[in-house]
Every structure is written in structure tokens, then in C-alpha cells.
Amino acid sequence: MIRLRHEFLRWARICCLAALTSAGIVSLFPRLAEARTGKIVLTIHGDERMSTDLKELSEDFQKQQPLTGDALAILQGAQAVASQFNIALRSRGFYDATINATIEGRPIADASALEALEARPDADEANVDIAVDTGPRFRIGSIAIRPPGAQQSLPGIDRAELGIAPGDPADAAAIIAAQNKLLDELRKQGHALAAIKDREVIVDHATKEAEVTFVAAPGPLAKMGPVRFTGTEQVDTAWLQRRVPFKEGEPYSPAKVEELRGKLTSLGTFNAVRLKPATELNANGELPIEAELTDRLQRSIGFGVSYETQLGFAVEGFWVHRNLFGQAESLRLSGEVNHLGQGYAILDTGFAFRAAFRKPDWWLPGQDLRLEAAALREVVPAYTRKAATFYGGFDRIYSPRWQARLGLAAEISDITREGVTQSYRLLGLQGTVLYNRANSDLDPTRGYRIEFNVQPWIDTGPGGDFFTILRLTGRHYWDIAEPGRTVLATRASFGTEPASSIGGIPPDKLFYAGGGGSVRGFVYQTAGPLDAYNNPLGGASVVEANIELRQRIGKAFGAVAFVDAGSAYPDYLPNFSQLAPRVGAGVGIRYYTDFGPIRADVGIPLNRRPSDPPFGLYVSLGQAF
């Protein structure tokens, strides 16, 4: 009886202290609450990778929730970290793991641990000894997929798409991911209202295996239903119906729903696009969809700054109207001053004023009309150019992968080179085909892009020269580690210019290499043939190759290491025996924002000529390629 009374009094003290803590009474005694500290001493046997994860978990816990306070707070912290270890072990398939956590040799679940802590001097740090034996990792023994209330397997499911198979580790994250993939597979088959009713994981400690069962309710086959637009007060909703990429009554496809989202987002007139499928089919077996739109400000202004050591600063400002006539027509007016800080302040300063108009869905859905005009003064190492340019054409999206651009262009220019000024009056046809399998336009981490550009031009002036610009560029992105964290990016480009006379090609239409988007470390346009005064000559062909390793550091920062190579060549085809490609290498940093990465790169020419600077610094928005 005395022993029972003694135990009762000990537990009563614990309950009393816990009540005082939760009520905030303990805050009346700050000296007592802050007097003690504790430290986790971890010993792990078993799986090496799991051991590393548990050590990281322990370190993170002690950083975020230090063991400080009174004796009860330290005891509760020790119990919390042991509980997290147990959850982590079971989630990774270590169901036979053992955790032995003690304070002063007493189990943390025992009331005597509190007395032991209280008996220690306040200034002494208390050790929480946690010994973990991970034991063997359990494997998946079988995977079953069945409908509710039945034992037979659900037919028509490609289990290879689930991402798990018998023999794989019984990892909770992989099992949950497989459940999500199963739901995606059912919806791809047209079951828009499919649901996972239950997930069962039965562990057999004798065989060290787990039986995984998904209880899935496919629901009826669905059809694409009507789309109702809400929320917008600025864009014509009747016109938006033209951008719906499916017809009512078509078989349901989640890819069509995502395509609708992309077509609405790409307009640039909405801050948010939320697609809310109905929770039940209508009388025709169709799934209605509500598109909830949040309008973006129609007008905005902005500016940008870029810098290269050899070309100086460039400053750009713009004004844009995103919904000019109520059908997402955009008008962008921009001005740029460049080559700042180089040479004579006025004579060596360039500028450009541009106007660009875009009308989505001109004549056909997915076909945009573009009209552009510009007046500019371009000051670059190879020439100085004053020009007025005009363009009118169409951008056509044939599929999520295939895009094309075709238009007519006209240019009136005066180009000064080596003290001689020549006038050009050009008419041209500009065509581009893009095959895009990259996962992002701003910061791709996997996939590839292939782009082919063709531009036939004719000089309507006295020269009457005819030439064609042909260029093929490919980019590839390998996601080689944790998704999106470590990326190996490569680029290769080849261009050639068949012409009636190479001398008749305007200097601005020749190929050049060198600079921030080409061969870093070399001055813009100078990675190619030079004249006796080290001015770029340009060429009728060009070859470029780039490789860059991109590593994310934390959430917002990143680092890169790169090697670039390339050169322009005088003839229609490169002659490497005549001129070796220029090679540059370097490192850079990235700061990632919602609108794309800001980059700063330092490039060093590896086969530097006497006229080349020792390095180049490049600061701009967006990845190099």
C-alpha cells in the first residue's frame, strides 16, 4: 500500500506539472523554466542509410526544438524525438526496429526519469541516451487492387505504372505515391470520379513482408462536360469558350483538363486559374467543370538591368496592356539603353524602342497574330547599326510539343563598319519550328528542345543580294539527382548562310560567337575571325556547344560550373583546321525567384588570344540556355 501511494504521488506530481505548463503558470517562474538543458546522445546499429537519416533528424530536432526548460520540458522533448524516430523507422519499412531511450539510466517512459532530472543540479546538462537498432528492412510481399466489398482484383490496371512491385522496400512514401499513381491511371481510363476508399498494409513479422491492398472505386466512365467561366470581369467569357480544347461528349481525359488550364494560363491575363470539376456527372454522363479565374491588373510597368564587362550596362523599361479589347490582346511598349559605361558617353551608346501587339486565336484556335515594330541604334564590336524594323506573322501551337512561327519582315538600316556606312532595304520571311519536351520554359530541369530557324532575305536596294539564314539548335536537360536540385544542361547549335555572295550579306545578319549566351569568357561577337584591328568579321557559318552543371543550394540559391566552345567561320561550312573553336570555362551563382533565376557568371577564356580580356562577367535574368 505504501509503495502504491508513493507511485501515485509521483504520477500526481507529473500530471500537476503538465497542467501548470499548459495553463502558462510556469511562466511565473522564468528562472526555473530556463535553468536546465539537455542533449541527445544517439547510438545506431543496423541499416547505414537509415542511420544517416536518423542522425539528420536528431540534429534538425535539436535545432528547431532545443531541449531547454524545466525537467518536465526536457523529458517531454526526449519522448517527442523518440516518437519521431519510431515513425521514421516504420515509414521506411523497419517494423522490427527497437528504440531504447533513457535519462540517467531510467527509461523516459518511466516516472523515475523525471525524479532523476530534478535531482541533478540546474546547471548540469542532461544526456538523453537513445540507442536504436534498425533491424531488417521489410519488403513488399504482394500488391492487391480490388473494388469495395469484393475480393477479386480490379481489371485493366497496368501495375508497372504504380512504381512499386513485390520485393521492393516497404517504404510508406513509395506506397502512398503508388496510391496516387493508381488514382491517376483510373482517371486516364476515363473514370473521372475514381476514388481510393482504403489502403491496407498488413505486416508479417515472420516473413518480414508487407501485404499492400488498395481498395479502389473507379466509378462510371465519364465524358467531357461543359465549362463555365467565373470570376473574371475583364475578359470576354464567350471568347474564352473558343479556347476550350475539347467538345462536350468526348471521352473524359485528365490531359484535356490540364490542356485547358495551360490555354488559360498562357493568356497572361489571370493571376490564378482554378479548375473545379463537379463532384457528380450530369444527366448525359458528362463531368461539368468550373473555371474560376482571378483577373490580373491589365496594365503594368517594369524594368530590367543586365551587365557584361565588355559591353557595359543595359537598362530596359516597359509598359504593357494585357487585355486591350477584352479578348486578351496585349500591347507592349519598351525602351532600352545599352552599352552604358563604354567608350564615349553619347557616341558609343545604343538604344531601342519597340512596340509589340499580340492577338490570341486569330482566325483559328491556338493561332496568335503578332505585329512588331522597332527603331534602334545598335553598338556592338562588329558594327554600328541604325535601323527600323517591322514584322507581321502568326504563332501556331499544333500540340503541347509542336509550335511554329511564320511571318514577313522588313528592315531599313544603315550599318557602319570600319568607317564605311552602307544602306540596306531588306524583305524577308521568318520561319521557326520548335519541338519542346522540356518541363519548363523559364528554368527547365529535364527534357529537351529542338529548334530550327529559316530566314530567306532579299535586299531590294541596288545590291539585290539574296541569302538565307539556317540554324538548328538543340538543348537537353538531365535531372541527375534529387528532382530539380542537380541538373546537367547541354546545348549545341549549328548555323549556315547560303548566299549569292557572302560579301552581300549585311554585317548584322552574319553569324557571330562569344558573349553571355554563346561562349562566355570571350567578348560578344569576338569568338571567331578578327581583322587586323581585332574587330569581329563574322561568318557564314557557326558552331557552338555548351555544358553546364547546375546545383541548387537551399531554397533560393544555386551554383553552376560551365564549359562553352564555339566559333564563327568565313565559309558556308566550318573549317576547324583553319580556325579552332574558342573555349571558355567558369562558374556562376543563381538566385531563384518566381519569375525565373537571376544569374551572375564569370567566364575565363581557355585559349585566349592577346586581344582577349582575362575574364568576362555576365549578370542577367534567366539561365544561359
C-alpha positions in Angstrom: 0.0 0.0 0.0 2.9 2.4 0.9 4.5 1.6 -2.5 1.3 2.2 -4.4 0.8 5.5 -2.5 4.4 6.5 -3.4 3.8 5.8 -7.1 0.6 7.6 -7.0 2.2 10.7 -5.6 4.9 10.6 -8.2 2.4 10.5 -11.1 0.3 13.1 -9.4 3.3 15.4 -9.5 3.9 14.8 -13.2 0.2 15.5 -14.0 0.3 18.6 -11.9 3.4 19.9 -13.6 1.9 19.2 -17.0 -1.3 21.1 -16.1 0.7 24.1 -14.9 2.7 24.1 -18.1 -0.3 24.0 -20.4 -2.0 26.8 -18.4 1.0 29.0 -18.6 1.5 29.1 -14.8 5.1 28.0 -15.2 5.9 31.3 -17.0 5.7 32.9 -13.5 9.0 31.1 -12.7 11.3 32.0 -15.6 14.5 31.2 -13.8 13.3 27.7 -13.1 11.9 27.2 -16.7 15.1 28.2 -18.4 17.6 26.7 -16.0 18.0 23.2 -17.5 19.3 22.0 -20.9 19.5 18.6 -22.4 21.4 16.9 -25.3 20.6 13.8 -27.3 23.3 11.2 -27.4 22.5 8.8 -30.3 23.8 5.3 -30.9 22.5 3.4 -34.0 23.1 -0.1 -35.2 21.8 -1.6 -38.5 21.0 0.0 -41.9 23.6 2.6 -42.8 21.4 4.8 -44.8 18.7 4.8 -42.2 21.3 5.6 -39.6 22.3 8.7 -41.5 18.7 9.8 -41.8 18.1 9.4 -38.1 21.2 11.4 -37.3 20.0 14.2 -39.5 16.5 14.0 -37.9 18.1 14.3 -34.5 20.2 17.3 -35.5 17.2 19.1 -37.0 15.1 18.4 -33.9 17.6 19.9 -31.6 18.0 23.0 -33.8 14.3 23.6 -34.1 13.2 22.4 -30.6 16.2 22.6 -28.2 15.9 20.6 -25.1 15.6 23.5 -22.7 13.3 24.4 -19.8 12.4 22.6 -16.7 12.8 18.9 -16.0 9.4 18.1 -17.4 10.0 20.0 -20.7 13.3 18.1 -21.2 11.5 14.8 -20.6 8.7 15.6 -23.0 11.2 16.7 -25.6 13.0 13.3 -25.3 9.8 11.5 -25.6 8.9 13.5 -28.7 12.2 12.8 -30.5 11.9 9.1 -29.7 8.4 9.1 -31.1 9.7 10.8 -34.3 12.3 8.1 -34.7 9.7 5.4 -34.4 7.5 7.0 -37.0 10.5 7.5 -39.4 11.6 3.8 -39.0 8.2 2.4 -39.6 7.6 4.7 -42.6 10.8 3.3 -44.2 9.9 -0.3 -43.6 11.9 -1.1 -40.4 9.0 -2.6 -38.5 11.2 -4.7 -36.1 13.3 -1.7 -35.0 13.9 -1.2 -31.3 14.4 2.2 -29.6 15.8 2.3 -26.0 15.7 5.9 -24.7 16.9 6.7 -21.2 17.8 9.6 -18.9 20.2 8.7 -16.1 19.7 5.1 -16.9 16.0 5.3 -16.5 13.5 4.8 -19.4 12.0 8.0 -20.5 8.5 6.5 -20.2 9.1 5.8 -16.5 8.2 8.4 -13.9 11.5 7.9 -12.2 13.2 9.7 -15.1 11.6 12.9 -14.0 12.9 12.5 -10.5 16.4 11.8 -11.8 16.3 15.0 -13.8 15.1 17.0 -10.9 17.8 15.6 -8.7 20.5 16.9 -11.0 21.9 20.5 -10.5 20.2 23.0 -12.7 23.5 23.9 -14.5 24.3 20.3 -15.5 23.4 19.3 -19.0 21.3 16.2 -19.1 22.1 13.5 -21.6 19.2 11.7 -23.3 20.7 8.4 -24.4 18.9 6.9 -27.4 20.0 3.5 -28.7 18.4 2.4 -32.0 18.7 -1.0 -33.7 17.0 -0.6 -37.1 16.7 -4.4 -37.7 16.0 -5.7 -41.2 14.0 -3.7 -43.7 10.7 -5.3 -44.6 9.8 -5.9 -48.3 6.6 -5.8 -50.2 5.3 -9.3 -50.5 2.1 -8.7 -52.6 0.1 -5.9 -54.1 -3.7 -6.2 -54.4 -6.1 -3.8 -56.1 -9.8 -4.5 -55.5 -13.1 -2.7 -55.6 -15.0 -2.1 -52.3 -16.9 -5.1 -51.0 -15.1 -7.6 -53.3 -12.0 -9.8 -53.1 -11.4 -10.2 -56.8 -8.7 -8.0 -58.4 -9.7 -4.9 -60.3 -9.1 -5.5 -64.0 -7.4 -3.2 -66.6 -4.7 -1.7 -64.3 -1.2 -1.5 -65.6 0.7 -2.3 -62.4 4.0 -1.3 -64.0 2.8 2.3 -63.8 2.4 2.2 -60.0 6.1 2.5 -59.3 6.2 -0.4 -56.7 6.5 -4.2 -57.1 6.8 -7.2 -54.9 10.3 -7.3 -53.5 10.7 -3.6 -53.2 11.3 -2.0 -49.7 8.0 -1.4 -47.8 8.5 2.3 -47.9 5.5 4.3 -46.8 6.2 7.2 -49.2 6.5 4.9 -52.2 3.2 3.1 -51.2 1.4 6.5 -50.9 2.9 7.6 -54.3 1.7 4.3 -55.8 -1.8 5.1 -54.5 -1.8 8.5 -56.2 -0.5 6.9 -59.4 -3.3 4.3 -59.2 -5.8 7.1 -59.0 -4.2 8.8 -62.0 -4.4 5.6 -64.0 -8.1 5.2 -63.3 -8.8 8.8 -64.4 -6.7 8.3 -67.5 -9.1 5.4 -68.3 -12.0 7.8 -68.2 -13.1 7.3 -64.6 -13.2 10.9 -63.6 -14.8 10.3 -60.2 -12.5 7.5 -59.2 -11.5 7.3 -55.5 -9.3 5.3 -53.3 -11.5 4.1 -50.4 -8.9 2.4 -48.3 -5.2 1.4 -48.1 -4.3 -1.6 -46.1 -0.7 -2.6 -45.2 -0.5 -5.9 -43.3 2.9 -6.7 -41.9 4.1 -10.2 -41.3 7.0 -10.2 -38.8 7.7 -13.9 -39.5 8.4 -13.4 -43.3 9.5 -9.8 -43.0 7.0 -8.9 -45.7 4.1 -6.4 -46.1 0.9 -7.1 -48.0 -0.4 -4.0 -49.6 -4.0 -3.7 -50.7 -5.7 -0.7 -52.4 -9.4 -0.5 -52.3 -10.4 1.5 -55.4 -13.8 2.6 -56.5 -13.5 3.5 -60.2 -17.0 4.9 -60.7 -18.7 5.2 -64.1 -16.9 6.1 -67.3 -17.3 9.9 -67.9 -17.4 12.3 -70.8 -16.0 15.8 -71.0 -18.7 18.2 -69.9 -19.5 21.9 -70.3 -17.0 24.6 -69.0 -18.4 27.5 -67.0 -16.1 30.6 -66.5 -16.5 32.6 -63.3 -14.6 35.4 -61.5 -13.3 37.4 -64.5 -14.8 40.9 -65.1 -12.5 41.9 -67.9 -12.2 39.0 -70.4 -15.0 38.0 -72.7 -16.2 34.6 -71.5 -17.8 33.8 -74.8 -14.4 34.2 -76.4 -12.8 32.1 -73.7 -15.1 29.2 -74.8 -13.1 29.1 -78.1 -10.0 28.1 -76.1 -11.6 25.1 -74.6 -9.6 22.2 -76.2 -12.4 19.6 -76.2 -16.0 19.2 -77.1 -18.8 18.2 -74.8 -19.4 14.4 -75.0 -15.8 13.5 -75.8 -14.4 10.7 -73.6 -13.0 12.1 -70.3 -9.3 12.7 -70.2 -7.3 14.5 -67.4 -4.8 15.6 -70.0 -7.6 17.6 -71.7 -8.3 19.3 -68.4 -4.6 20.2 -67.9 -4.5 21.5 -71.5 -7.4 23.8 -70.7 -5.5 25.1 -67.7 -2.5 25.8 -69.9 -4.5 27.6 -72.5 -6.0 29.9 -69.9 -2.8 30.5 -68.0 -0.8 31.3 -71.2 -3.0 34.3 -71.9 -1.2 36.2 -69.2 -4.4 38.0 -68.1 -5.1 35.9 -65.0 -3.4 35.9 -61.6 -4.9 32.5 -60.8 -6.7 29.7 -62.8 -8.6 27.2 -60.6 -10.4 24.3 -62.4 -13.1 22.7 -60.2 -14.6 19.6 -61.7 -18.1 18.7 -60.5 -18.5 16.0 -57.8 -21.0 14.1 -59.9 -21.8 13.5 -63.6 -24.8 15.3 -65.2 -27.7 13.5 -66.9 -25.6 12.9 -70.1 -22.8 11.3 -68.2 -20.6 14.3 -68.6 -18.4 16.0 -66.0 -19.0 19.8 -65.8 -16.0 22.0 -65.0 -16.0 25.4 -63.4 -13.0 27.6 -64.3 -12.6 30.1 -61.5 -10.5 33.0 -62.8 -8.8 35.8 -60.9 -8.1 38.8 -63.1 -4.6 40.3 -63.3 -4.0 44.0 -63.4 -4.5 44.9 -67.1 -1.7 47.5 -67.1 1.8 47.3 -65.6 5.2 48.7 -65.9 8.6 47.2 -65.2 12.3 47.5 -65.8 15.4 45.3 -66.1 19.1 45.6 -65.9 21.9 43.5 -67.4 25.6 43.7 -67.4 28.6 42.3 -69.3 32.2 43.5 -68.6 32.9 44.2 -72.2 29.5 45.6 -73.3 28.7 47.6 -70.1 25.2 48.0 -68.6 21.9 47.8 -70.4 18.7 49.3 -68.8 15.2 48.4 -70.1 11.8 49.7 -69.1 8.4 48.6 -70.4 4.7 49.3 -70.3 2.2 46.5 -71.1 -1.6 46.3 -71.5 -2.7 42.6 -71.3 -6.3 42.9 -72.3 -6.6 45.7 -74.8 -10.0 44.9 -76.4 -11.4 42.3 -74.0 -10.0 39.2 -75.7 -6.6 39.0 -74.1 -4.9 41.2 -76.8 -1.6 42.5 -75.4 0.3 45.6 -76.3 3.9 46.0 -75.0 5.9 49.2 -75.4 9.5 49.0 -74.3 12.6 51.1 -74.4 16.3 50.1 -73.8 19.5 52.0 -73.5 22.6 49.8 -73.7 26.4 49.9 -74.0 26.4 52.2 -71.0 29.8 53.0 -69.4 31.7 52.0 -72.5 33.7 54.5 -74.6 32.3 57.9 -75.3 29.1 58.5 -73.4 26.9 59.5 -76.4 28.7 58.2 -79.5 29.0 54.7 -78.0 25.5 54.4 -76.5 22.9 52.2 -78.1 19.1 52.3 -77.8 16.0 50.5 -78.9 12.3 51.4 -78.9 9.9 48.6 -79.6 6.2 48.0 -79.9 4.7 44.5 -79.9 1.0 43.6 -80.4 -0.4 40.1 -79.9 -3.9 38.8 -80.7 -4.6 35.3 -79.5 -6.7 32.9 -81.5 -6.6 34.9 -84.7 -8.8 33.1 -87.3 -8.1 29.7 -85.6 -7.8 28.5 -82.0 -4.2 28.2 -81.0 -3.0 30.7 -83.7 -1.8 34.1 -82.5 -1.3 37.2 -84.6 1.9 39.2 -83.9 2.7 42.7 -85.1 6.0 44.2 -84.1 8.0 47.4 -84.9 11.2 48.8 -83.6 13.6 51.7 -84.0 17.1 51.1 -82.8 20.7 52.0 -82.6 23.0 49.0 -82.1 26.6 49.5 -81.0 28.5 46.2 -80.9 32.1 45.3 -81.6 31.5 44.3 -85.2 29.5 47.3 -86.4 27.2 50.2 -85.5 23.7 49.9 -86.9 20.7 52.3 -87.1 17.5 50.6 -88.2 13.8 50.5 -88.4 12.3 47.0 -88.4 8.8 45.7 -89.0 7.3 42.2 -88.5 3.8 40.6 -89.0 3.1 37.0 -88.7 1.5 34.1 -86.8 2.5 31.8 -84.0 0.8 28.5 -84.2 0.6 25.8 -81.5 -0.1 22.4 -83.0 0.2 20.4 -79.8 1.8 20.8 -76.4 5.1 19.7 -78.1 5.0 21.3 -81.5 5.0 25.1 -82.2 5.7 27.1 -85.3 6.1 30.8 -86.2 5.8 32.2 -89.7 5.9 35.9 -90.7 7.0 38.6 -93.1 9.7 41.1 -92.0 11.1 44.3 -93.4 14.2 46.3 -92.4 15.6 49.6 -93.3 19.1 50.1 -91.9 22.4 52.0 -92.2 25.4 50.0 -90.9 28.8 51.4 -90.3 31.8 49.1 -90.3 35.4 50.1 -90.3 34.4 53.7 -91.0 32.3 52.8 -94.1 28.5 53.2 -94.0 26.2 51.1 -96.2 22.4 51.1 -96.5 20.2 48.1 -96.8 16.5 47.6 -97.6 15.6 44.1 -96.7 12.5 42.0 -97.1 12.4 38.5 -95.6 10.4 35.5 -94.5 10.9 34.3 -90.9 10.0 30.7 -90.0 10.7 28.8 -86.8 9.7 25.3 -85.8 10.1 24.2 -82.1 9.7 20.7 -80.7 9.6 21.1 -76.9 9.8 18.3 -74.4 11.3 20.4 -71.6 9.4 20.7 -68.3 9.7 24.4 -68.0 10.3 27.5 -70.2 12.0 29.6 -67.5 14.1 27.1 -65.7 14.0 23.6 -67.2 15.4 20.6 -65.2 14.6 17.7 -67.5 13.7 17.1 -71.2 14.9 18.7 -74.3 14.1 21.2 -77.0 15.0 21.2 -80.7 14.5 24.5 -82.7 15.0 25.1 -86.4 15.1 28.6 -87.8 15.0 29.6 -91.5 15.1 33.2 -92.8 15.4 33.9 -96.5 16.2 37.6 -97.2 16.4 39.8 -100.3 18.0 43.2 -100.5 15.7 45.4 -102.5 18.3 48.1 -102.8 21.0 48.4 -105.5 22.8 45.3 -104.4 19.9 43.0 -104.9 21.6 40.3 -102.9 19.7 37.2 -101.8 20.7 35.0 -98.8 19.2 32.5 -96.4 19.9 32.1 -92.7 19.6 28.4 -91.5 20.2 27.5 -87.8 19.5 24.3 -85.8 19.8 24.4 -82.0 19.2 21.6 -79.5 19.1 21.7 -75.7 19.0 18.9 -73.3 18.5 18.8 -69.5 19.3 15.8 -67.3 17.9 15.7 -63.7 20.7 13.6 -62.2 20.0 13.7 -58.5 17.2 14.8 -56.2 14.4 16.2 -58.5 15.3 19.7 -59.7 18.3 20.0 -57.4 21.2 18.8 -59.7 20.8 19.4 -63.4 23.3 18.8 -66.3 22.3 21.1 -69.1 23.8 20.9 -72.6 23.3 22.9 -75.8 24.6 22.5 -79.4 23.9 24.8 -82.3 24.9 24.9 -86.0 24.2 27.7 -88.5 24.9 28.3 -92.2 24.1 31.0 -94.7 23.9 30.1 -98.4 24.1 33.3 -100.4 24.7 34.5 -103.9 27.7 36.4 -102.4 29.0 36.3 -98.8 30.1 39.9 -99.3 26.4 40.9 -99.9 25.2 39.7 -96.5 24.7 42.7 -94.2 27.0 42.6 -91.2 24.2 42.2 -88.7 22.9 39.1 -90.5 26.3 37.3 -90.3 27.0 34.7 -87.6 29.0 35.6 -84.5 30.0 33.7 -81.4 31.1 34.9 -78.0 29.3 36.5 -75.1 26.8 35.6 -72.3 24.5 33.5 -74.4 27.3 31.9 -76.5 30.9 31.4 -75.4 31.4 33.0 -72.0 34.8 34.4 -71.4 35.1 36.0 -74.8 33.7 39.4 -75.7 30.4 39.4 -77.5 30.9 38.5 -81.2 34.7 38.0 -81.0 34.9 34.2 -80.8 35.6 34.0 -84.5 37.7 35.6 -87.2 39.1 39.1 -86.5 40.5 41.8 -88.7 43.9 43.4 -88.3 42.5 45.7 -85.7 40.9 42.8 -83.7 37.4 43.8 -84.9 35.0 40.8 -85.4 34.4 39.9 -89.1 31.5 37.5 -88.6 31.0 34.4 -90.8 28.7 32.5 -93.0 28.6 29.5 -90.6 28.8 29.0 -86.8 29.2 26.1 -84.4 28.6 26.3 -80.6 28.5 23.8 -77.8 27.8 24.3 -74.1 27.7 22.1 -71.0 26.7 23.4 -67.6 26.2 21.7 -64.2 23.5 23.4 -62.1 23.3 22.7 -58.4 20.6 24.2 -56.1 21.8 25.3 -52.7 19.0 25.6 -50.2 15.7 27.1 -51.4 16.7 30.3 -53.2 20.3 29.9 -54.3 22.3 27.8 -56.7 25.7 27.4 -58.3 26.9 26.4 -61.7 30.1 25.3 -63.4 30.3 25.5 -67.2 32.4 25.0 -70.3 31.5 26.8 -73.6 33.0 26.3 -77.0 32.3 27.8 -80.4 33.3 30.0 -83.3 32.1 31.7 -86.5 33.7 30.7 -89.8 34.1 32.6 -93.1 32.6 29.9 -95.3 29.2 28.2 -95.5 30.7 25.2 -93.6 33.0 25.3 -90.6 36.7 24.6 -91.3 38.2 23.6 -87.9 41.7 23.2 -89.4 41.6 26.9 -90.4 40.2 28.2 -87.1 39.9 26.2 -83.9 36.8 26.8 -81.7 37.3 29.3 -78.8 36.8 27.6 -75.4 35.7 29.3 -72.2 35.0 28.0 -68.7 33.9 29.4 -65.5 31.5 29.3 -62.5 28.4 31.3 -61.6 25.7 31.8 -59.0 21.9 31.8 -59.3 19.2 33.4 -57.2 15.8 31.8 -57.9 12.7 34.0 -58.0 9.1 33.4 -59.0 9.7 34.9 -62.4 12.9 33.0 -63.1 16.5 32.8 -61.9 18.9 35.8 -61.7 22.3 34.7 -62.9 25.9 36.0 -62.4 28.6 34.2 -64.3 32.4 34.6 -64.6 33.9 33.1 -67.7 37.6 32.7 -68.4 38.9 32.1 -72.0 41.0 28.9 -72.0 42.6 29.5 -75.5 42.9 33.3 -75.1 44.4 35.5 -77.8 46.4 38.7 -76.9 43.4 40.8 -77.7 41.0 38.9 -75.4 40.4 40.1 -71.8 41.3 37.8 -69.0 37.7 37.2 -68.0 34.1 38.2 -68.5 31.4 38.9 -66.0 27.7 38.4 -67.0 24.6 39.4 -65.0 21.1 38.9 -66.3 17.7 37.3 -65.8 17.2 33.6 -66.8 19.5 30.7 -67.4 22.2 30.9 -70.0 20.3 28.4 -72.2 
